[in-house]
Amino acid sequence: MTYVRRDQEGHIVAISLNESDECHELIDTESQELKLAILKFSNTNTELLNSDLAMIRVIEDLIDILISKSLISVNDLPQSVQLKLLARKSYRKNGNFNTGSSDLIKL
């Protein structure tokens, strides 16, 4: 279980594994909002993080090229990878997924 405290604008400002007077709102551990808050609190080097995000996009594009040239089949990949690739492809197609670095800094 994970509990959070929010500021007046609704941003996560504290995270706890135990419910307390300070952190009483239960949040799903798979929540994108929680993951972004953890990144914010971890003082991650944003240049490295931005580089990682760009590299993920390169790898995703490389996989698409290999599949389009029939050098690999999507079925050669583990099912969990297939599902992630399909989800990202859907996000990119529908414009619902922004990998811009500014999104990670805004929190």
Protein Blocks (a to p, Z undefined) as FASTA:
>chain_A
ZZddddfkopafbdcfbdcfklmcdcdfklmklmmmmmmmnopafklmmmmmmmmmmmmm
mmmmmmmnopacfklpcfklmmmmmmmmmmmmnopacfbfklmmmZZ
